[in-house]
Amino acid sequence: MDTTQTIFVNFSPIIKSNLTTGMEIGQYFANSAHTAIGIYLTLIVILGIVGNTLVIVTFWYNRTILLPTYSFILALAIVDLGMCILGNPFPAASSLSHRWIFGKAGCDWNGFITFFTGLFGMYILMMISIDRFIIIVKAPEERISHKCALILVVSCGSVSLIFATMPLLGWSSYTLEGANTSCSVNWQGQSMGDTSYVIVTLIICFVIPVGVMMYSYLRIFFHVRRTTRGFSFRRTKMRSVNMKKPRTLATEMKIAFMIGIMMGAFILSWSPYAIVSLWAAIGDSTSIPPLATVLPAVLAKSAIVWNPIIYVVMNKKFRAAMVKLLPCSCLRQKKAPVTEVNMFGHEAEKHDIDGIELS
């Protein structure tokens, strides 16, 4: 018996579980594998709560200089924190118990909150990419207002809420997935309603947002490569009519690069899940390897921890502002002049770290 067979004991990708009768499904999945997933998800919950809470608190204490772009990031941190508290504890506890323990109502809630926060995060990232595209490529002197940013965030939440509510109203449904210790949309349903819902949501809620992000960042990349060719950030002024001052462009590109990394982490976390879901919806779900039914779902649930790590690693000002809030004085850094360097390695003007001025 090989390793896969040892972990997945008599596992079938399609398990017709009766969610109202206790769901004794431990026989399909080795207890050691359940426990490993449970421990991993518990660590994700802890790291996600700590990381996203620090992001929210840091922005709150620096809210007077919070620009609209970072209002989107603040909203994303709140969404991720919601997933940490309201979503991931359910599969973590069930994995440690080696079976789903929250019944049909718990399954509906877990599926709803997971899908809602995932869609919400995807749409917010799409809006951020559009914001970066407008500022860097189309209208460098124009910025959206805080009111506009709030309206866009509410719009993202509303669309996400509509799609996440549909399975509760009869268009598809929420059911157990993977190792049968978490719930999501019934990707493997064979009815017309299940299949149509999967196809529509994958197009509107994944393909289109990812396409917008890729288009925006490709345009940004080619715009900056064209306008910075042969340009010295130290002495030469911008020649293009749409170009901004060297320091400002460098700052905007640093923000764009950081957000690009965030988008890449999010897409890499959710793409395997989307691919397997589409495979289950329009292909032969019985041909999906056991590992492919479990690992993508676990990877998608890990997306909530990457953004705080990216902020701290890639944004010196955010890191300095966050450290100021820590109770241990030995971790606090003295205000000191630093040199800003954009993603292409060009040196910008020197200035002091003071809060989280973002552009």
Stockholm file with secondary structure:
# STOCKHOLM 1.0

chainA/1-359         MDTTQTIFVNFSPIIKSNLTTGMEIGQYFANSAHTAIGIYLTLIVILGIVGNTLVIVTFWYNRTILLPTYSFILALAIVDLGMCILGNPFPAASSLSHRWIFGKAGCDWNGFITFFTGLFGMYILMMISIDRFIIIVKAPEERISHKCALILVVSCGSVSLIFATMPLLGWSSYTLEGANTSCSVNWQGQSMGDTSYVIVTLIICFVIPVGVMMYSYLRIFFHVRRTTRGFSFRRTKMRSVNMKKPRTLATEMKIAFMIGIMMGAFILSWSPYAIVSLWAAIGDSTSIPPLATVLPAVLAKSAIVWNPIIYVVMNKKFRAAMVKLLPCSCLRQKKAPVTEVNMFGHEAEKHDIDGIELS
#=GR chainA/1-359 SS CCHHHHHSTTCCSCCCCCTTTTCCCGGGSCHHHHHHHHHHHHHHHHHHHHHHHHHHHHHHHTGGGCCHHHHHHHHHHHHHHHHHHHTTHHHHHHHHHTSCCSHHHHHHHHHHHHHHHHHHHHHHHHHHHHHHHIIIIICTTCCCCHHHHHHHHHHHHHHHHHHHHHHHHTSSCEEEETTTTEEEECTTCCSHHHHHHHHHHHIIIIIHHHHHHHHHHHHHHHHHHHHHTTCCTTTCCCCSTTCCCHHHHHHHHHHHHHHHHHHHHHHHHHHHHHHHHHHHHHSCGGGSCHHHHHHHHHHHHGGGGHHHHHHHHHCHHHHHHHHHHSSCGGGCCCCCEEEEECTTCCEEEEEECCSCCCC
#=GC SS_cons         CCHHHHHSTTCCSCCCCCTTTTCCCGGGSCHHHHHHHHHHHHHHHHHHHHHHHHHHHHHHHTGGGCCHHHHHHHHHHHHHHHHHHHTTHHHHHHHHHTSCCSHHHHHHHHHHHHHHHHHHHHHHHHHHHHHHHIIIIICTTCCCCHHHHHHHHHHHHHHHHHHHHHHHHTSSCEEEETTTTEEEECTTCCSHHHHHHHHHHHIIIIIHHHHHHHHHHHHHHHHHHHHHTTCCTTTCCCCSTTCCCHHHHHHHHHHHHHHHHHHHHHHHHHHHHHHHHHHHHHSCGGGSCHHHHHHHHHHHHGGGGHHHHHHHHHCHHHHHHHHHHSSCGGGCCCCCEEEEECTTCCEEEEEECCSCCCC
//
